[in-house]
Amino acid sequence: MRTRLVPAPPARPPAGEGRVAAPGGLLASFGHAWRGLVHAVAHERNMKLHVAAGLAVGLAGGCVALPLAAQLGLLLCVALVLAAEAFNTALEALVDLCTTELRREARIAKDAAAGAVLALAAGAVLAGAAVVARAGPALSAARPRLGADAAIGAGVLAAAGWLLGRGHASGRANRVATALGGALLAGAAHRTVAWPFTGLAVALFALAAAAAARRSPQVSR
């Protein structure tokens, strides 16, 4: 009788080996995600517009006591539009990485991704219009304080507009705009009637400041 040789099964690696973990773990993954958002804001015009619009929503929502359903809808709309624009940026970079030729398939991929962002943005505008149409009682209750809130919001938006549009010009001007916007946001937080919206405004202003810091030249002291 012939003995049939059977190959031995491959040795199993010790527990914990064979898996590649992301360097730095969970906190580092959050840092990578933030870096991706900062890159999109720093280099994509449409992302700048979405951040400015989301900042305006956050400032306005912190001034008016909207119903819970309206708050959830507006916050979700802002998050979805920003996420869609980030995915669009990632897809465009991936297409450019795969081919440098003017190919029909590449154009379709980019156009379809941009169309998805447009659809979400249009839906967000319609949702905002529906909320405003039903916000009469909340606006009437907030009328005595709307003047001061509008002044604070205008200052924050002006500072954010500098950071988003002219943030590459001067590092010193960026620091002034960031300090001014931060001080005004502190005042808005003191007066807020809806902390989720104020938190959204703070996060988006911080994103604009980080994007401006990435694009601005280094200024020697």
C-alpha positions as CSV (number, residue, x, y, z in Angstrom):
1,M,0.0,0.0,0.0
2,R,1.3,3.4,-0.9
3,T,1.3,6.1,1.6
4,R,-0.3,9.3,0.3
5,L,1.4,12.4,1.5
6,V,-1.0,15.1,2.6
7,P,0.4,18.7,2.9
8,A,0.3,20.0,6.4
9,P,-2.2,22.9,6.9
10,P,-0.5,26.3,7.2
11,A,0.4,27.3,10.7
12,R,-2.1,29.8,12.1
13,P,-0.5,33.0,13.3
14,P,-0.7,33.8,17.0
15,A,-3.7,35.7,18.2
16,G,-3.4,39.3,17.4
17,E,-1.1,38.9,14.4
18,G,-2.1,39.2,10.7
19,R,-4.3,42.2,11.3
20,V,-3.1,45.6,10.4
21,A,-4.6,48.3,12.6
22,A,-4.7,51.9,11.7
23,P,-1.8,53.8,13.3
24,G,-2.9,55.6,16.4
25,G,-6.2,53.8,16.8
26,L,-9.6,55.4,17.1
27,L,-8.4,58.9,17.9
28,A,-6.2,59.0,14.9
29,S,-9.1,57.9,12.7
30,F,-11.0,60.9,13.9
31,G,-8.0,63.1,13.0
32,H,-7.8,61.6,9.5
33,A,-11.5,62.3,9.0
34,W,-11.1,65.9,10.2
35,R,-8.1,66.3,7.9
36,G,-10.3,65.2,5.0
37,L,-13.0,67.7,5.8
38,V,-10.4,70.5,6.1
39,H,-8.9,69.6,2.7
40,A,-12.3,69.7,1.1
41,V,-13.1,73.1,2.5
42,A,-9.6,74.4,1.7
43,H,-9.7,73.4,-2.0
44,E,-13.3,73.0,-3.1
45,R,-15.4,76.1,-3.8
46,N,-18.8,74.3,-3.4
47,M,-17.7,73.0,0.0
48,K,-17.0,76.5,1.1
49,L,-20.5,77.6,0.1
50,H,-22.0,74.6,2.0
51,V,-20.0,75.4,5.1
52,A,-21.1,79.1,4.9
53,A,-24.8,78.0,4.5
54,G,-24.5,75.5,7.3
55,L,-23.0,78.2,9.6
56,A,-25.9,80.5,8.8
57,V,-28.3,77.7,9.7
58,G,-26.5,77.1,12.9
59,L,-26.6,80.8,13.9
60,A,-30.2,81.2,13.0
61,G,-31.3,78.0,14.7
62,G,-29.6,79.1,17.9
63,C,-31.7,82.3,18.0
64,V,-35.2,80.8,17.4
65,A,-36.8,78.1,19.5
66,L,-38.0,75.8,16.7
67,P,-40.0,72.6,17.2
68,L,-38.0,69.5,17.7
69,A,-38.9,68.0,14.3
70,A,-37.8,71.2,12.6
71,Q,-34.5,71.2,14.4
72,L,-33.8,67.5,13.6
73,G,-34.7,68.1,9.9
74,L,-32.4,71.1,9.5
75,L,-29.5,69.5,11.3
76,L,-29.8,66.4,9.2
77,C,-30.0,68.4,6.0
78,V,-26.8,70.3,6.8
79,A,-25.0,67.0,7.7
80,L,-26.1,65.2,4.6
81,V,-25.1,68.1,2.2
82,L,-21.6,68.3,3.8
83,A,-21.2,64.6,3.7
84,A,-22.3,64.4,0.1
85,E,-19.8,67.1,-0.9
86,A,-17.0,65.3,0.9
87,F,-17.9,62.1,-0.9
88,N,-17.9,64.0,-4.2
89,T,-14.5,65.3,-3.5
90,A,-13.2,61.9,-2.6
91,L,-14.7,60.4,-5.8
92,E,-13.2,63.1,-8.0
93,A,-9.8,62.4,-6.5
94,L,-10.2,58.7,-7.0
95,V,-11.2,59.2,-10.7
96,D,-8.2,61.4,-11.2
97,L,-6.0,58.8,-9.6
98,C,-7.2,56.1,-11.9
99,T,-7.0,58.0,-15.2
100,T,-5.7,61.3,-16.5
101,E,-7.4,60.8,-19.9
102,L,-10.6,62.6,-20.9
103,R,-12.8,59.6,-20.8
104,R,-16.6,59.4,-21.0
105,E,-16.8,57.1,-18.0
106,A,-14.8,59.5,-15.8
107,R,-17.1,62.4,-16.8
108,I,-20.2,60.3,-16.0
109,A,-18.8,59.4,-12.6
110,K,-18.0,63.0,-11.7
111,D,-21.3,64.4,-13.1
112,A,-23.4,61.8,-11.3
113,A,-21.7,62.5,-7.9
114,A,-22.1,66.3,-8.5
115,G,-25.8,65.6,-9.3
116,A,-26.3,63.8,-6.0
117,V,-24.9,66.8,-4.1
118,L,-27.2,69.1,-6.1
119,A,-30.3,67.0,-5.3
120,L,-29.5,67.0,-1.6
121,A,-28.8,70.7,-1.6
122,A,-32.1,71.4,-3.4
123,G,-33.9,69.2,-0.9
124,A,-32.2,71.1,2.0
125,V,-33.3,74.4,0.6
126,L,-36.9,73.2,0.3
127,A,-36.8,71.8,3.8
128,G,-35.5,75.1,5.1
129,A,-38.3,77.0,3.3
130,A,-40.9,74.7,4.8
131,V,-39.5,75.3,8.3
132,V,-39.5,79.1,7.8
133,A,-43.1,79.0,6.5
134,R,-44.2,77.4,9.8
135,A,-41.9,79.4,12.1
136,G,-44.2,82.4,12.6
137,P,-44.9,81.8,16.3
138,A,-41.2,81.1,17.1
139,L,-40.1,84.2,15.2
140,S,-42.7,86.4,17.0
141,A,-41.4,85.1,20.4
142,A,-37.8,85.8,19.5
143,R,-38.5,89.3,17.9
144,P,-37.3,91.4,21.0
145,R,-33.8,89.8,20.7
146,L,-33.4,89.3,17.0
147,G,-31.6,92.6,16.4
148,A,-28.7,91.8,18.7
149,D,-28.6,88.2,17.5
150,A,-28.6,89.3,13.8
151,A,-25.6,91.6,14.6
152,I,-23.7,88.8,16.2
153,G,-24.5,86.5,13.3
154,A,-23.5,89.0,10.7
155,G,-20.1,89.4,12.4
156,V,-19.5,85.7,12.6
157,L,-20.5,85.2,8.9
158,A,-18.2,88.1,7.9
159,A,-15.2,86.5,9.8
160,A,-16.0,83.1,8.3
161,G,-16.4,84.7,4.8
162,W,-12.8,86.1,5.1
163,L,-11.5,82.7,6.2
164,L,-13.2,80.8,3.4
165,G,-12.6,83.3,0.6
166,R,-9.4,85.2,1.5
167,G,-7.8,82.9,4.0
168,H,-4.8,82.4,1.8
169,A,-3.8,86.0,1.9
170,S,-2.4,86.6,5.3
171,G,-1.8,84.4,8.3
172,R,-2.1,87.4,10.7
173,A,-5.4,88.5,9.2
174,N,-6.6,84.9,9.6
175,R,-5.8,85.0,13.3
176,V,-7.6,88.3,13.7
177,A,-10.7,86.9,11.9
178,T,-10.6,83.7,14.0
179,A,-10.3,85.6,17.2
180,L,-13.2,87.9,16.3
181,G,-15.4,85.1,15.2
182,G,-14.6,83.1,18.3
183,A,-15.5,86.0,20.6
184,L,-18.8,86.6,18.7
185,L,-19.6,82.8,18.9
186,A,-19.0,83.0,22.7
187,G,-21.6,85.7,22.8
188,A,-24.0,83.7,20.6
189,A,-23.5,80.7,23.0
190,H,-24.4,82.8,25.9
191,R,-27.7,83.8,24.2
192,T,-28.6,80.6,22.5
193,V,-31.9,78.9,22.9
194,A,-30.8,75.7,21.0
195,W,-27.4,74.3,21.9
196,P,-27.2,71.8,19.0
197,F,-27.4,74.6,16.5
198,T,-24.8,76.7,18.3
199,G,-22.5,73.6,18.4
200,L,-23.0,73.3,14.7
201,A,-22.0,76.9,14.2
202,V,-18.9,76.5,16.3
203,A,-17.8,73.3,14.5
204,L,-18.2,74.8,11.1
205,F,-16.4,78.0,12.0
206,A,-13.6,75.9,13.4
207,L,-13.5,74.0,10.1
208,A,-13.3,77.3,8.2
209,A,-10.4,78.5,10.4
210,A,-8.6,75.2,10.0
211,A,-9.0,75.3,6.2
212,A,-7.7,78.9,6.1
213,A,-4.7,77.9,8.2
214,R,-3.8,75.2,5.8
215,R,-4.0,77.5,2.8
216,S,-2.3,80.6,4.3
217,P,1.4,81.2,3.9
218,Q,3.7,80.9,6.9
219,V,4.5,84.3,8.4
220,S,7.8,84.7,10.2
221,R,7.7,86.5,13.5
